[in-house]
Amino acid sequence: MQAPTALMRPRPMPGRLVPFAAGAAVFVVALPVFLVAGWSMKAWLLAAVLWAASEALGIALQRMRLGMANLGSSGVVAFGMMFRAIAVMVVLIAVAASHPHTALAAALLYAAAYTLELGVSLVSYFSGPEQ
């Protein structure tokens, strides 16, 4: 039997404020870049709305109880987390059908914000105290 590594030890869930702020900072930094470069503000706004809606759904899902004692709400959370990603993709594909450059810029900006938020979440989780 192997001893659990530091990465496998359970930790409490970290707060969502710092990762959220990191994702929001991407949009704050990108706004003047879009303005100065003359890029479509529709793309920036589309990415910002998609990210904000995804975050709002994430906050709503976070309030639900998880675990074996709450299988119904656990299923709703699982479906909701998948729905977040699928809804963003569907909207971006629909926009890409008529405005491909707008959809590409929005997708790249959304991906940058999501990636930074995920990275900060992982760092805060794995650098947190063990249970």
ABEGO torsion letter per residue (X at the ends): XBBBBAAABBBBBBBAAAAAAAAAAAAAAAAAAAAAAGBBAAAAAAAAAAAAAAAAAAAAAAABBBEAABAAAAAAAAAAAAAAAAAAAAAAAAAAAABAAAAAAAAAAAAAAAAAAAAAAAAAAAABBBX
